[in-house]
Amino acid sequence: MFETLAGGIDVTLTMLLWLLAAGVLAGWIDAVVGGGGLIQLPALLLVPGMSPVQAVATNKVGSIAGTTASAVTYLRKITPDRSATIPAAATAFIGAMLGAKLATYIPGELFTPIILLALIGVGLFTVLNPSLGADVTLRFGETSKRHHGLSWLIGFTIGVYDGVLGPGTGSFLVIAFVSIIGFSFLQASATAKVINWATNFGALVYFIPDGQVVWLLGLVVAAGNVLGGIFGARTALKRGSGFVRVVFVVVVSALILKLGFDMISGLIH
């Protein structure tokens, strides 16, 4: 039974504690502003004997637990814009299933330069627009076709990305809903959690029957994600959009540095 849950991987106590800690930190960051996967996925990739696809699939188990906890915490205090959230979650679910299928064919390293450029653009855009996301300023009316159509497009596009690789999905969702739809950072974070749950579920619908999930490690990072997700969501609700914006800039900057270092190291070796 234990060997089945471990997926044939030689599990140690140190490894489990390391993954639990990574899950807590990732859950907190993900709940506040997204991007926790860029901590959790690399931690799983460090596990000896785990393939990249197994790491992506196992990461989804932790992520869906964390997004469930943080989404419930947010929704107790914030009423989401259903006209944007529901369409985006639906197309994100479909996109994530498609992306998960693509993940078995496309080498993850091909996406690093693209993600890096996207994060640099997002970071600069946020820093150069200090009032962005301070308040809700909808670009279009809630009942407009553009409002609905752009929500569908955001959900599907980022859903495909999340299924293929995943790290940074929450951050991309937040900035998309802030800059394109006109949400505040706090409202965008709450909306992103609902949609991110849908993308995680969509990916797992493909990964679980395909046998890619290492359940023991997934349940460990899931426990960490739940703890971090609840605490992170409460922190964001207490501190408001200004705090979320600051954390967003810090996390995006850290992700740029990490991905840049990884890319340069890969080129050197």
N, C-alpha and C positions, 0 to 999 in steps of 0.2 A: 504493500500500500504506500509506504513512505517513498520507495524507489519510483513508483508511478507518479506521485505528486511532484517528485524532484526531477522528473524527466530524464533520469539517467545522469544527472549532474552531481558531482561530489560536493555536497553541501556541508559547510562548517558553521559553528556558532558565530564566529567573527563575521562571516559573510552575511548571515541573517541580521545581526545587529547593525552592520553597515547599511544594508538595504532598508532597514526600518528607519534609521536616522535620515537617509536620503529621501524616504517617503514622507516623513514629517516635514522636512524643509520644502520639498517639492509641493506638498499639499498646501502649505501656508502661502507660498509664492503664487501658486496657481489660483488660490481663492481670492487673493488680493487683486491680481492683475493678469494672471496667465503666464505661461512660460516655464512652469514647473517641470515639464517633461524634459527640458534641457539639462536638468539635474538628475532626474530619475532614470532616463534612458541611458545616458553614459554610465551610470552606476551599474545597470544591468548588463551593459556591454562588457564591463570589466570581469564579469563572472566567467571563469574558465569553462570552456565547452559549450557556451551558449551562442547560438548563431544569431546574426543580426535580425532575422525575421522572428525568431523566438523572443528576442529582447523587445522588439516592437509590440508583439502580441501580448507578452507578459506585462509590459508597461501599461497596456490598456486596462488590465484588471485593477491595477492600483489607481489609475486615473479615474475610472468610472466610480470607484468607491469615494474618492476625494471630491469629485464634482457633485456626486449625490449629496454628500454631507454639506458642502458649501452652498449648493443651490437651495437646499431646504432652509438653511440659515438665512440666506438672502431673501427668499420669497416670503418669509415671515414678516419682513420689514418693508420690502419693495414690491409694488405691483408692476409686473413687466408689461411692456407694450406688446400685447398679444398679436397685433397685426404685423409686427416685424418678427417676433420671437418664434411663433408657431410655423410660419412658412420657412424660415431659415433653418429651424430644427429638422423639419421634414426633409428638405433637400440636403441638409448636412448628413443625415442618416444614410441617404442613398449615395451621396458622394463618398462617404467613408467606406461603405461596402465595396464600391468600385476601386477606391484607393487601396484598400487592403488586398484586393486581387492583384493590383498593379505592383504592390510591394514585393510580391514573390518573384517578380521578373526584373525590377529595376534596382540596380545597386544604389544603396542609400547615399554613398559618397558623391554621387552626381548632383545631389540637391544642395550640398553645403554651400557652394558659391552663390547659388540663387537665394538661399535663405539669408546668407550674410548680406548681400546687396539689399534685400528687402528690409532687413532689420536696420541697416544704416539709414535707408530712406525714411523709415518709420520714426527712428530716433531723431533725425534732423528735423523732420516735419513737426514733431511734438515740441521740441526745444524752441524752434523758431516761431511757434504759435502758442505763446504762454497762456492765452485765454481759452485755448481749445479744451473742451470737455469740462469746463468749470460749471456750466449749467446745461440743462436740456434746451437745445435750439434746433428743432426738427427742420431739416432741409425741405421736406415735403409734408403734406398733411397725412395723418395716419390712415386715411381712407383712399389716398391717391394710388394710382397704378404704379408710379415710380417707387413709392415707399415699399409696396409689396414686392415689386419686381427686383429691386436692388437687394432686398432681404433674402429672396430666393437665391439670387446669384452669389451673395456673400456666403450663405450657408453651404451651397453646393461646392463652390471653389475651395473654400477652406476645409470642407469635409473631405474632399479628395486628398488634399495635402495631409490631413490628419491620419487618414487611412494608410497612406504610403509611408509616412515617417512620423509626424506628430509633434515633435518639440517646437514650442513657440506658438502653437495653435491658439491658445487663449489670448496671447498678446496680439496676434493678427486679428482675432475677432473683436477685441476691445477697440483697437485703433480703427477698424473698418466701421464699426457702429458709431464711434465718436465722430470721425471725419466725413463719412458718407451719409449716414442717417441723421446724425445730429444729437446723439445721446450724450449725457454727462459721463465722465469716467466711471462714476459709481453705478449708474444705471447700466452702462455698457458691460461692466464686470458681472453684474447680476445676470444680464441677458446671455453673456458669453458662457456662463456656467451651464445654463439650460441647453444651449446648442452644443457645447462641448460634451455634455452627457450623451446627446444623440449621436455625435460622431464616434465616441468611444464604444457605444452600444453597437453601432453599425459595423465597426471594425471587428468587434468580438463575434458578431453573427457569422462572419466569414472565418476568423482565426480559430475559434473553438472547434467547429467540426473538422477543420483542417489539421487539428492536433498540434498547433504551434505554441499553445500556452503552457508554461511551466508553472503549475498551480501553487506549489509550495512558496516559491519566490513571489509570485503574484499576490498571494494572500498576505505575505509579510509587508510588501510595499503598500498594499491596500489598507492595512491597519494604520500604517504611518500616515497615509494620505487622509484618512478620516480625521485623525487627531489634528493634523496640520490644517485641513480644510475648514473645520469648524472654527478653530482659533483665528485663522486668517480672515474668514468672512466676518467674524465679530469685530476684528480689528478694523477692517475696511469700513464697516457700517458706523463704527464709533468715530473714526477719524475723518470720513468724508472724501469727496472727489479730489480735493487738493492733495491729500495724503496718497491716494491711489495714483495720481499723476506722477508724484515724485518717485514712488516705488516703480512705476512703469518705466520711467527714464533710467533709473538705476539698473533694473533687471535687463532692459534692452541693451544698455551699455555693456553689462557683464556678458551677455550672450554674444554680442559682437566680438568682444575680446576673446572669448572662449572659442568660438567658431573660427575666427581669424587665426588663432594659435594652432588649432587642429589642422586647418587647411595648409598653413605654412609648414607644419611638422610633417604632414603627409607628402608635400612636395619635396622636402629635404630628404626624406627616407625613400 
